[in-house]
Amino acid sequence: MSKKPRSQKERLLTRNLLGMSYGIVGMCQAAAGFFSYFVVLFTNGWVWGQDLPASDPVYRTAITAFFSSIIICQISDVLICRTRRQSICTVGVFSNKLVWVGIGTELSLLALISYVPACNVFFGTAPLAWWHVLLSVP
């Protein structure tokens, strides 16, 4: 509270914020997603150039792993980027309860989309092994 509020003329969405969001964080999330995607494919015997139909369980598992990676990276991002100038230890990991409600909601939706058979059919996903989810944990 010792810092003055930003000027009313200062924009909320700045070039630095856009560069950080899309240039750095977005690229890291995409890299984690593709890493998970290809690890799942290669560990299930896929070879480069082989066509996979959309109904193939290996393909569906790979895209679910990609989706899982994006969610895991988003959780990491919200915890890391909660403050720009203070450590998360200073602010407190559990000081913002709404962030934890959001994280719980994200994880619940991931579990629903990944493990409920009706959702698998609707979203074109497949259940993940525990280690598929851990591929993107920083």
Buried (B, 14 or more C-beta within 10 A) or exposed (E): EEEEEEEEEEEEEEEEEEEBEEEEBBEBBBEBBEBBBBBBBEBBEBEEEEEBEEEBEBBBBBBBBBBBBBBBBBBBBBBEEBEEEEEEEEEEEEEEEEBBEBBEEBBEEBBEBBBBEEBBEEBBBBBBEEEBBEBBEE
